Amino acid sequence: MKTRHRLFVLATSLVLACTIASAASVKSGGLYKWTDKDGVVHYGDTIPPEYAAQGYEQLTKQGVPRREVPRQPTKEEADAAARAAAEEKRRVDRDAFLLHSYTRWEEIAQLRDERIALIESQMELARTSIAGTDQRLAAQQARLRNFRPYSSSANAQRVPDRLAAEVVRTMSERRSMETQLEKYEEDKARQEATFGADISRYKELTKRN
Protein backbone atom coordinates (compact mmCIF):
# COMPACT_ATOMS: atom_id res chain seq x y z
CA MET A 1 0.00 0.00 0.00
CA LYS A 2 2.85 2.38 0.91
CA THR A 3 4.61 1.52 -2.36
CA ARG A 4 1.46 2.36 -4.31
CA HIS A 5 1.14 5.66 -2.45
CA ARG A 6 4.75 6.57 -3.24
CA LEU A 7 4.16 5.76 -6.89
CA PHE A 8 1.08 8.00 -6.89
CA VAL A 9 3.01 10.89 -5.32
CA LEU A 10 5.83 10.39 -7.83
CA ALA A 11 3.42 10.32 -10.74
CA THR A 12 1.70 13.47 -9.48
CA SER A 13 5.04 15.22 -9.11
CA LEU A 14 6.01 14.23 -12.64
CA VAL A 15 2.72 15.55 -14.03
CA LEU A 16 3.15 18.81 -12.13
CA ALA A 17 6.74 19.14 -13.35
CA CYS A 18 5.64 18.50 -16.92
CA THR A 19 2.85 21.05 -16.59
CA ILE A 20 5.18 23.68 -15.25
CA ALA A 21 7.79 22.91 -17.88
CA SER A 22 5.19 23.04 -20.62
CA ALA A 23 3.72 26.30 -19.38
CA ALA A 24 7.18 27.78 -18.91
CA SER A 25 8.01 26.98 -22.48
CA VAL A 26 5.07 29.02 -23.69
CA LYS A 27 6.38 32.23 -22.16
CA SER A 28 9.83 32.71 -20.77
CA GLY A 29 8.73 35.52 -18.47
CA GLY A 30 7.32 33.16 -15.82
CA LEU A 31 4.19 31.38 -14.72
CA TYR A 32 0.97 32.02 -12.87
CA LYS A 33 -0.63 29.67 -10.41
CA TRP A 34 -4.33 30.01 -9.58
CA THR A 35 -7.24 27.97 -8.27
CA ASP A 36 -10.56 27.73 -10.09
CA LYS A 37 -14.05 27.71 -8.57
CA ASP A 38 -13.87 23.94 -8.09
CA GLY A 39 -10.65 24.14 -6.10
CA VAL A 40 -8.47 22.79 -8.92
CA VAL A 41 -5.00 24.34 -9.14
CA HIS A 42 -3.88 25.56 -12.58
CA TYR A 43 -0.60 26.80 -14.03
CA GLY A 44 -0.13 28.96 -17.10
CA ASP A 45 1.51 32.03 -18.58
CA THR A 46 -1.81 33.88 -18.50
CA ILE A 47 -4.76 33.91 -16.09
CA PRO A 48 -8.37 33.69 -17.29
CA PRO A 49 -10.08 37.05 -16.66
CA GLU A 50 -12.69 35.50 -14.36
CA TYR A 51 -9.93 34.35 -11.99
CA ALA A 52 -7.63 37.36 -12.15
CA ALA A 53 -9.33 39.00 -9.15
CA GLN A 54 -9.45 35.80 -7.08
CA GLY A 55 -5.78 35.90 -6.06
CA TYR A 56 -2.88 34.08 -7.67
CA GLU A 57 0.81 33.37 -7.34
CA GLN A 58 3.58 34.38 -9.71
CA LEU A 59 6.31 31.81 -10.35
CA THR A 60 9.61 31.92 -12.11
CA LYS A 61 9.95 29.90 -15.32
CA GLN A 62 11.50 27.17 -13.19
CA GLY A 63 8.33 27.06 -11.04
CA VAL A 64 9.82 28.81 -8.00
CA PRO A 65 7.33 31.08 -6.15
CA ARG A 66 8.17 34.71 -6.75
CA ARG A 67 5.21 36.82 -5.60
CA GLU A 68 1.72 36.23 -4.22
CA VAL A 69 -1.10 38.53 -5.29
CA PRO A 70 -3.98 38.47 -2.79
CA ARG A 71 -7.61 38.21 -3.77
CA GLN A 72 -9.22 41.52 -4.62
CA PRO A 73 -12.17 42.41 -2.39
CA THR A 74 -15.65 42.51 -3.88
CA LYS A 75 -17.57 45.78 -4.07
CA GLU A 76 -19.60 44.75 -1.04
CA GLU A 77 -16.44 43.95 0.92
CA ALA A 78 -14.80 47.21 -0.14
CA ASP A 79 -17.90 49.19 0.87
CA ALA A 80 -18.03 47.41 4.21
CA ALA A 81 -14.35 48.14 4.81
CA ALA A 82 -14.88 51.80 3.92
CA ARG A 83 -17.81 52.04 6.34
CA ALA A 84 -15.77 50.38 9.08
CA ALA A 85 -12.88 52.78 8.49
CA ALA A 86 -15.21 55.78 8.57
CA GLU A 87 -16.79 54.55 11.80
CA GLU A 88 -13.38 54.01 13.39
CA LYS A 89 -12.30 57.53 12.38
CA ARG A 90 -15.51 58.95 13.82
CA ARG A 91 -14.87 57.12 17.09
CA VAL A 92 -11.26 58.31 17.30
CA ASP A 93 -12.31 61.90 16.55
CA ARG A 94 -15.07 61.73 19.16
CA ASP A 95 -12.67 60.39 21.78
CA ALA A 96 -10.26 63.24 21.07
CA PHE A 97 -13.09 65.77 21.31
CA LEU A 98 -14.24 64.42 24.68
CA LEU A 99 -10.76 64.42 26.19
CA HIS A 100 -9.96 67.94 24.97
CA SER A 101 -13.35 69.50 25.77
CA TYR A 102 -14.01 68.31 29.32
CA THR A 103 -12.04 67.87 32.52
CA ARG A 104 -14.75 65.97 34.43
CA TRP A 105 -17.69 63.86 33.34
CA GLU A 106 -19.96 66.12 35.42
CA GLU A 107 -19.35 68.86 32.83
CA ILE A 108 -20.91 66.66 30.17
CA ALA A 109 -23.88 65.99 32.45
CA GLN A 110 -24.31 69.72 33.06
CA LEU A 111 -24.34 70.47 29.34
CA ARG A 112 -26.83 67.63 28.84
CA ASP A 113 -29.15 69.09 31.47
CA GLU A 114 -28.98 72.52 29.83
CA ARG A 115 -29.81 71.09 26.41
CA ILE A 116 -32.67 69.00 27.80
CA ALA A 117 -34.06 71.98 29.70
CA LEU A 118 -34.09 74.05 26.50
CA ILE A 119 -35.89 71.32 24.58
CA GLU A 120 -38.41 70.85 27.38
CA SER A 121 -39.18 74.59 27.35
CA GLN A 122 -39.85 74.35 23.61
CA MET A 123 -42.06 71.34 24.23
CA GLU A 124 -44.02 73.28 26.85
CA LEU A 125 -44.56 76.14 24.40
CA ALA A 126 -45.79 73.65 21.80
CA ARG A 127 -48.22 72.11 24.31
CA THR A 128 -49.50 75.58 25.22
CA SER A 129 -50.04 76.38 21.55
CA ILE A 130 -51.88 73.10 21.04
CA ALA A 131 -54.12 73.89 24.00
CA GLY A 132 -54.86 77.30 22.50
CA THR A 133 -55.81 75.80 19.15
CA ASP A 134 -58.03 73.29 20.95
CA GLN A 135 -59.92 76.19 22.55
CA ARG A 136 -60.29 77.95 19.23
CA LEU A 137 -61.40 74.73 17.57
CA ALA A 138 -63.99 74.10 20.29
CA ALA A 139 -65.42 77.62 19.79
CA GLN A 140 -65.50 77.13 16.02
CA GLN A 141 -67.25 73.78 16.38
CA ALA A 142 -69.85 75.43 18.61
CA ARG A 143 -70.51 77.94 15.85
CA LEU A 144 -70.74 75.14 13.30
CA ARG A 145 -73.69 73.66 15.17
CA ASN A 146 -75.75 76.66 14.04
CA PHE A 147 -75.43 75.66 10.42
CA ARG A 148 -76.25 72.75 8.20
CA PRO A 149 -75.54 69.84 8.38
CA TYR A 150 -74.72 70.20 12.10
CA SER A 151 -77.93 72.02 13.05
CA SER A 152 -81.28 70.26 13.28
CA SER A 153 -83.15 73.50 12.61
CA ALA A 154 -85.16 73.55 9.41
CA ASN A 155 -84.15 77.17 8.83
CA ALA A 156 -80.44 76.56 9.32
CA GLN A 157 -78.19 77.88 6.59
CA ARG A 158 -75.10 76.23 5.19
CA VAL A 159 -71.72 76.78 6.84
CA PRO A 160 -70.21 80.11 5.76
CA ASP A 161 -67.07 79.76 3.70
CA ARG A 162 -65.14 81.96 6.10
CA LEU A 163 -66.00 79.77 9.09
CA ALA A 164 -65.17 76.59 7.19
CA ALA A 165 -61.79 78.09 6.21
CA GLU A 166 -61.12 79.03 9.85
CA VAL A 167 -61.81 75.46 11.00
CA VAL A 168 -59.54 73.99 8.34
CA ARG A 169 -56.77 76.45 9.20
CA THR A 170 -57.03 75.74 12.94
CA MET A 171 -56.92 71.98 12.40
CA SER A 172 -53.90 72.37 10.13
CA GLU A 173 -52.11 74.47 12.75
CA ARG A 174 -52.81 71.85 15.39
CA ARG A 175 -51.41 69.04 13.23
CA SER A 176 -48.32 71.14 12.51
CA MET A 177 -47.71 71.80 16.21
CA GLU A 178 -48.26 68.13 17.06
CA THR A 179 -45.63 67.21 14.47
CA GLN A 180 -43.26 69.78 15.95
CA LEU A 181 -43.88 68.42 19.45
CA GLU A 182 -43.03 64.92 18.24
CA LYS A 183 -39.76 66.25 16.80
CA TYR A 184 -38.92 67.87 20.14
CA GLU A 185 -39.58 64.58 21.91
CA GLU A 186 -37.35 62.71 19.43
CA ASP A 187 -34.62 65.33 19.84
CA LYS A 188 -34.82 65.02 23.62
CA ALA A 189 -34.44 61.23 23.45
CA ARG A 190 -31.55 61.59 20.99
CA GLN A 191 -29.76 64.12 23.20
CA GLU A 192 -30.18 61.93 26.27
CA ALA A 193 -28.80 58.92 24.41
CA THR A 194 -25.87 60.87 22.93
CA PHE A 195 -24.85 62.51 26.18
CA GLY A 196 -25.31 59.24 28.05
CA ALA A 197 -22.95 57.53 25.62
CA ASP A 198 -20.46 60.40 25.90
CA ILE A 199 -20.45 60.20 29.69
CA SER A 200 -19.88 56.45 29.63
CA ARG A 201 -17.12 56.79 27.04
CA TYR A 202 -15.44 59.65 28.90
CA LYS A 203 -15.39 57.62 32.10
CA GLU A 204 -13.90 54.70 30.22
CA LEU A 205 -11.21 56.84 28.57
CA THR A 206 -10.19 58.64 31.76
CA LYS A 207 -10.15 55.41 33.75
CA ARG A 208 -7.97 53.79 31.11
CA ASN A 209 -5.58 56.74 31.06
C-alpha positions, -999 to +999 in steps of 0.1 A: +000+000+000+028+024+009+046+015-024+015+024-043+011+057-024+048+066-032+042+058-069+011+080-069+030+109-053+058+104-078+034+103-107+017+135-095+050+152-091+060+142-126+027+155-140+031+188-121+067+191-133+056+185-169+028+210-166+052+237-152+078+229-179+052+230-206+037+263-194+072+278-189+080+270-225+051+290-237+064+322-222+098+327-208+087+355-185+073+332-158+042+314-147+010+320-129-006+297-104-043+300-096-072+280-083-106+277-101-141+277-086-139+239-081-106+241-061-085+228-089-050+243-091-039+256-126-006+268-140-001+290-171+015+320-186-018+339-185-048+339-161-084+337-173-101+370-167-127+355-144-099+343-120-076+374-121-093+390-092-094+358-071-058+359-061-029+341-077+008+334-073+036+344-097+063+318-103+096+319-121+099+299-153+115+272-132+083+271-110+098+288-080+073+311-061+082+347-068+052+368-056+017+362-042-011+385-053-040+385-028-076+382-038-092+415-046-122+424-024-157+425-039-176+458-041-196+447-010-164+440+009-148+472-001-179+492+009-180+474+042-143+481+048-149+518+039-178+520+063-158+504+091-129+528+085-152+558+086-168+546+118-134+540+134-123+575+124-155+589+138-149+571+171-113+583+173-123+619+166-151+617+192-127+604+218-103+632+211-131+658+213-142+644+247-108+644+262-100+679+250-133+695+258-140+683+293-120+679+325-148+660+344-177+639+333-200+661+354-194+689+328-209+667+302-239+660+324-243+697+331-243+705+293-268+676+288-292+691+315-290+725+298-298+711+264-327+690+278-341+720+297-341+740+265-359+713+246-384+709+274-392+746+273-398+743+236-421+713+242-440+733+268-446+761+244-458+736+218-482+721+243-495+756+252-500+764+216-519+731+210-541+739+240-549+773+225-558+758+191-580+733+210-599+762+226-603+779+192-614+747+176-640+741+203-654+776+198-655+771+160-673+738+164-698+754+186-705+779+158-707+751+133-737+737+152-757+767+140-754+757+104-763+727+082-755+698+084-747+702+121-779+720+130-813+703+133-831+735+126-852+735+094-842+772+088-804+766+093-782+779+066-751+762+052-717+768+068-702+801+058-671+798+037-651+820+061-660+798+091-652+766+072-618+781+062-611+790+099-618+755+110-595+740+083-568+765+092-570+757+129-569+720+124-539+724+101-521+745+127-528+719+154-514+690+132-483+711+125-477+718+162-483+681+171-456+672+145-433+698+160-439+684+194-430+649+182-398+663+168-389+679+201-396+646+219-373+627+194-346+653+198-348+650+236-344+612+234-316+616+210-298+641+232-302+619+263-288+589+244-259+609+229-248+625+262-253+592+280-229+575+256-205+604+259-204+602+297-199+565+296-171+568+270-154+597+289-154+576+321-139+547+302-112+568+286-102+586+318-102+554+338-080+538+311-056+567+311 
